[in-house]
Amino acid sequence: MQISLNLPNPLLLLILGLLYAPRSSVAQTLQLDKIASFSITSTQRSLNIALPQSSQPVLLSVELCNLVDGQQTPKFFASTGTGASTSSSRSTTRSSASASSTPGVVVGDGDEPVDVDTGLGVWTSPQTFINGGTLKVQIDPSARSGTWRFNVGLSINVQTPLHAFSSSHPLYGDAASTSALVFSEPISDTAIPFKEPDYPRYDLPSPNPPAPSPPDSTRSSNSTLIVIPTSSLLSADGRSTSTLTSSSCFLQSLAAGNTGPTITPSLVLRSQEEGWRTQFLVDGLQPSTNYTFYTLTAQGSGTRLSAPAYFKTKSAAFTCTLVHSLPFCPGVSWAAPFPPLAGDPTTYDSTNFPTAIQDMLTQSLGNFTASLKTFPCGREIYSIIQSCASCERAYRNWLCSVLVPRCGEIDQSRSLALEPPAALVSRSVGSANTTSASPRLDQTVFSSGDGVTDYMELLPCLETCHAVDRACPPNVQWTCPRKGLNAEKSYGVGFVDIPGDDVSGGGVEGKGNPGKTQDAYGNVWCNAII
């Protein structure tokens, strides 16, 4: 049986065109300096997003938020409107290979691919963008199911995309078995220039200063912590990482899918030279687990994603407790062998810090300051780069690292030993100290058994002692132990200082990263960041 259609040729062509034309839709026009969210399904096949006109060049950023199992990622192509000038100053170049790698994807002569293989792609328009443009999104024709979500930003600041990626890392403080302290990058323009005290009233900081108040400039900074079990970023073979690690929305979705951690942010001033940071106290982690963390910071109308940093929680047998937010010891952010806490709070800060140790700290600082000011501070100089004030800061850092011990732990799961090894020694509270002539303060205060009885201590860096020697006037008569003789008994040696021998003799230097006590992978060689 044969059926014939008596239709005019133009009408027949119109029906056939509607049946077999690629499915496409035009989304709303994207606004300048705004981030908008979109999605595309396998049934849509393609999506065109209109880019608005601008009298200036624009910077387009595309952030892919998810993957669909078994399906290729969408392809993104940017093009200018008709009549726009064509300049060679673009951040991406057209690659015929990237276009032809997906069969059936139609690419026009003026279309340029936006590479989102790592989760974030950026494209710079020609010098003028007076006719606007189009962002084309196309799905692999073989895709049968799935929805892809992505964010698009269009900035007239061609130096910084709305989805920015930072090369600097956030800062790792320390971790216990189920909690951790981590910090954002320093907040811009919050560093406090050092003001030398004036003669004749040469006032040094109080041994027990009040907590500083954040400046108004910190109000506009809004940092979010993204913490993810590192295993979630690994492929099935456990060797390669997930492809979308430059996408903040993808990382946030991964973090949301992992139940457990609760994050408490606060603003802290760990170092005047660095400026204020956002401190994150993370609870509800799993013991002996590797974590990757990022910070996502508001930046005008956009965001800035930090580079990743890493840490591993201690084992379930780890009994030390995190200590932080101490105005008299601003650099302290580690686990100490103090009595365990029940309920809320779960960590030590200025509100519940052991009184006996705080009294010893403030008394030592007061006595040292009194001795220091026997030198005519402010009236005479003993160095062109140091002063009594810098001497006091160096002594405070040393004292806090010595009187607030830092707990550590040997990672028994490592297939290779940490090289160089961390400066760990075994401590037993209430027993004779085998590495020092006198008992440590924590052994004296908690000898009743209320504290941690046995722990591994991560020794202070020898450089904290040398910093006092370099900063203080000769009449203080500060002396540090020698490497190769007795320094290794109470300090971590050879991890931070610049490679090469020095006049103190002995020891091998340069094993660690010069000027650093830790790296972005959670390895810490000795205590007190300097």
N, C-alpha and C positions, 0 to 999 in steps of 0.2 A: 504494500500500500504506500502510495506516495502522496505527501502533502505539500502543496505549493502555497506560498504567501504572495499575494498580489499587493505588495507595498511599494511605494516610490523608493527609489534607490537612496535618497538622502535619509529617509526615516529608518530604513533598514540599517544603514550604517550607524545611526545614532543608537539604536537598540543594541547592536553588537558592541558598540563602544562602551555602553554602560555595563554590559555583562562582563567584558574581558579587560577593562581598564584597570590599572593598579589602584588598589584602595589607598586613598590618601586623604588627609584632612589638614586644614590650615588652623593652627592654634592662635590664641590671642597674641597681640603684639607684645613683645617683651619691653619692659620699661628700663630706661637707663638707670644705672647705679642701684639696681634692685636684683635680688635673687628670687627666681621663680621655680616652682617644682612642676614637673611634667611626668607623664607616663605614656608608654606605647605598648600595645599588645601585638601578639603574633598575627591577629586577624586584621590589624590596621595596615600592616606592611610598611607604611611610610607616614611621616609627619613633617609638615613644614611649619617652622616657627618664624614669624616675621620679626626682623630686627629693625628698630626705629631709626629714623634719620638723625644725624648728628653733624654739627659743623666741625667737629673734631674727630680724629681717629678714635676707634673704640677697641677695647680688649675684651674678648669673649672667653668665658671659662665654662667648661662642661664637666660636671661631676656625676659619674655613674654610681648609683646607690645600691645596686644588687646584681647578682648573677642568676641565671636560670639554668638549672642542671641540664646538661646535654645540648645546650643551644649556644651558638656564637653570640657575642655581644653585638649590639646595634652599631651601625656605622654612622658617623656624624660628618657632615660636609657644610662648610660655611661659604657663602658667596655674597658679593656686593650687588647692589641694585644697578640697573642699566644706567650707564653714563658716568658711573663713579670712576675716578682716575685709578689707574693700576700702578701701584708702586711695588718695588722689589723688597721693601722693608717689612717683611712678614716674619712672624715667629714660627710658622710652619711652611713647609714646601709641599707641593702636590706630588704624590707618589702614585704612579700608575699601578704599582704592585699592591698597595693597600686597597685600592679601589677594586681591582680585578680579583682579589682574594675571596670576595664574596660574590658568587655567581648571581646574576640577576639584579645587582645593585646598579642603578642608573646614575651616572655622574656626568654633569654638564661641563662644558668647557671652562666655565668660570668658578667651578666648585673646588674647594681645597679641603682635604681631609683634616679632621681634628682628632688626633690620636688620644684615645682614652684607655689605652691598654693597662696603665697603672691606676686607673680610676679617675684621673684628672687630666683634661686636655685644655690647652690654651691656644687661641688664635688672635692675631693682630690684624686689624683692618688696614686698607690702604690709607694714605695720608689724608684723604677726605672720605667722608661717609655720608655725603649729602643726600644720597638716594636710598639710604638704608641697605638692607640686605635680607638674607634668609639663612636660617639654620635648618638643614635637611637631615632628617633621621630616617634611616632605612633598616629594615629587618631582613635577615637572611631568608630568602624565599623558601628554604627547606624547613623553617621553624613552624611547628605545629601547635605549640601552646606556650603560655608564659606571658608575664607582664614585666617590663623593665621600667624602673623609676630612675629619674635623673634630675639634677638641678642645673639651671643655667643662669649665669650672671653676665651682665654687660656693663663694663666700666669705661668712663671717659678718661680715667687715669691709666695710661698705657704702661705705666711702670709697675703697677700692682693690680693683679686681677682680684675680683671679689672673692674667689676661692684661692687664697694664697697658701703656699707651702713653705715652711721655714726650714732652714738647714741646721738650726740649733736644737739641742735636746733639752727636755725638762730635766729637773734635778731629782735624783733618788736620795732620800734621807736614810731610812733603814726599815727593816721589816721584822715582825715577830712571826709567830706561827700562823696567825689568822688575820693580821693587820699590818698596815704599812703606812709610812709617811713619805709623800712625794710632793714636789713643788713645781709650779709653773716656771717658765722663763721669767727673768726680771721684768717688771712692768716698766714700760718706757717712761723716761723723764721723771722717775721717782728717786733717783740716786740723791743722796744728801752730801753735798760737798763738805769736806772736813774743815771746820773753823777752829783755828788755833786759838787757845785761850789768851787773853790779853794780860800784859804786865801792867800794874803790879799785882792785880788780883788774878792769879793763875789758877782758876777753878778746874778741877778734874771731875769726871762723872762720879755720881754717887755709887758706892759699892752695890746698893740695891735700888736701881732707878725704877721709876714707874713705867708701865707699859706705854710705848709710844702710840700716838693716834695716827691712823692713815691719812695722808693728805687728800685734798679734793681730787687730785689727778687720778687717784685709784678708782674713783667711782665709775668712770667711764670704761674701766677694764673689767671685762666679764669673761673669766676663763672657766672652761668645763674640762673635767678629767674623763678620759676614755681609757679604761683598763680592761684588758682582754687576756684570758689564758692563751699563752703563746701557741698551744696546740691547736687553737681555733684558726690560726693563721697559716697552718701547715697543710700541705697537700697530703694525699693518701700515702705517698711514699715517705712522708715525714722529713723531706729534705728541702723542698722548694716552698716559698711562701705564697700566700694568696696574691692574686694579681692586682687587686684594687686597694692596695695599702696607701695610696695617696688620696683616697676619697674619704672625707670626714663623715659623710652620711652613711657610707658602707661600714666604716668602723663603728659608728654609733649604733647601727643596727645589730652588729655582732655583739657589742657590749650589752645591749638591751636583752639579747637572747640568752645571756649567761646570768642566771639567777644568783643572788647572794650578796655581792658587795654593796655596802652602804657608804656613801662618800660625804664627808663633812668638810666644806671649804672654810677658810679663814684667811685674812690678810696678815702677813708677818714681815718683819724687817730683820732678816738674818744678817745682813751686811749693809752698812750705809753706802759703801762704794758701789754695790750692785743695785741697790734699791729694793723696793717692796716686791714681794712675790705672793702668789696665792698658794697657801698650804692646803693639801688635801690629806685628811685622815681617812684611810680606807679600812673598813671592818668587814668581816664575813668572808674572807679569803680562805682558800684551801691550803693546808700545810704542805710543805715540800713541793710547791707548784711554781712553774715558771710563768711570769706575767709580762706582757708588753703594754706600755702605757704611752699615751699621747696627751697633749693639751690642745684644746680648741679655743682660740681667743677671738673675741669680737674685735673687728677692725673696721671702724666706720660702718658702712652698709654691708660689709662682707665679713669673712672669717679668715683666720690664719691657723693652719694645722702644723704642729711642731713635728720635728723628726722623732722617730720612736726611741724610747729608752726601755731598759729591761731590769727586772729584779726577780729573785726567787725567795719565797717565804721560807721561814725556818721550819724544822721538823715539829711534830706534835709534842715532842719531849722538851722543846725550848721553853724556858720558864721566865725569861726576863721580860720587862714591860717597857713600852715606848715612853720616852720623855721628850717634851717639846714646849715651845712658846714660853721660854724663861727670859724675862727682860734682863736679868743679871748675867745670863749665859745665852745670848741670842743664837749662837751657832749650834747649840745642843739640839739634836733631833735624831736620837738613836735609842736603842734598847739598853736599859740599865738593870743591874741586879737588885732592884728594889722589891719590897713586899708586893705580892700580886694583889690586884684590886678586884673587888666583887661588885657587880652592878655598874652604874653609871656615875662617874666617868670610868672608862676602861684604860686610860692612859694618865701619866703624870704631866702636870703643867704647873704654872705659877700658883694655882689655887690649892694644890695638894702635895706640892713638892716636900720631901722630908725636911722638917725644920732643922734637925741637927746638922745636915749637910749644908743647908742654906746659911745657917749661922756661921759655919766654918768658912764658907766661901766669902761672905761679906766681911768677916773679921780679917781674913787673910788679905783681901783687897784693901781694906782700910789701913792695915798695918803697912802693907807695901806702899800705898800712896803716901803715908806719912814719912816713910823712909825716903821715897823718891823725891819729895819736896824739900829735903835737906839740901839738894842741889838747887841753885838759884834759877829755877825754871822760868823761862820768859825773859830773864835779864841777861843770862849768858847762854851761849849755844855750845854744844859738844859735837854737833853734826850738822851738815848743811841739808840733810834729808830726813833726820829724825828729831824728835822732841820728846819732852816728858809725856805729852799726851799720847803719842804713838807707842811709847814704852808701856804706858798703862793698858792700852788696847792689846798689845802683844802678851802682856802678863795675864790679863783676864782670859784670853783665849787658851793659854797654856794651863791656867789653873782649872778652868772648866773641863778640859780634856783629861786632867789628872784626877780631880775629885769626883767627877761623874763618870765612872767606868762604863765602857761600851762593851756589851756582850757580843760575842761572835759565835760562829759554829762552823765546823769542818763539814763540807758537803760530801757525804759518803757516796753519793750517787754519781759523782763526776768520774768519767772514764779516764781523764787525764788530770793530774794534779795542777792546781792553779800556779802559774809561773809568772812572776815570783810568788811564793806562798805568802798568805796574809800573816801579819805579826800577831799570832794567837798564842796565848799562854793559859794554862789551867789555873783556876783560883778555887780555893776552898775557904768559905767564910768561917771564922772562929778558930781556924787552925793556924799553925805557924806559916808565915809567908816565905816560901822558898826562894823568891826572886827579889826580896827587898829586906833591908835591915829592920824596918819597922812595919807594923801592920797597916793596911790601907784603911781609909776612913770607913768605907762600907763594911769592912770586916769588924770594926769596932762598934759601929752604930747598930748593926743588925746581928750581932753575935748571939742574941737571945734565940735565934732560929726563926724570926719573923720574915726574914728576907730569903733570897735565893742562896742556898748553901754551897752549891757547886756550879761553876759556870766557866766558860771560856771567855777570856778578855781579849779584845782587839786593842793592842797597845797604842798609846798616843804616838804620833809621828815625831821623830827626833827634831824635825824642822820647827815644831812649835817651841821647842826649847831654844834653838838657835835664833829664832825670830826675836825672842826676848833679849838675847845677848847682843844682837845687832841694833836693837831699838833703844836700849837703855844707856844712861850715862855710866862712865867707868866706876863712879863711887858706889854703884849698886853691887859691884863685884859678882855679877851673875856668871855661873860656870855650868857648862853642860858636860855630861859624860862623854867619853871618847868611844868612837866606833872601834871595834876589834878588841876593846878592853872590857868595859862594863855597860856600854850603852844598850846592848841587846837585851839586858836583863829587864829594862823598864820602858824601852822605846822601840818603835818600829824603825828599822835602819835600812837605808839604801833604796827606798821606794819612790821618793819624791824629788830629791835634790838633783841638781844638774849633773850629768855624767862626768866622771873624773874623780880623782882622789883629792882630799884636802889635807890641811896641816894636822888634823887630829889623828890621822894615821889609821890604818886597818880598814876592813870592810870593803865591800864591792858595791859601787854606786851605779846608778843608771839602769837598774832592772825595771823600774816602773816608768811611768810617763812623767817626765820632768814637769814640776809645778802642779801635779795632780795627785790626789790621794785615792781617786776612784775613776772608773770609766763609765761609759753609757750602758754597759752590759751588766751592771750590778756588782762588779768586782770592786772590793774595797781592801786596800793594802794596810792602812794604818788609820788611826782616829784623828779627827778634827780637820775639816776642810780648811785649807789655807790659801 
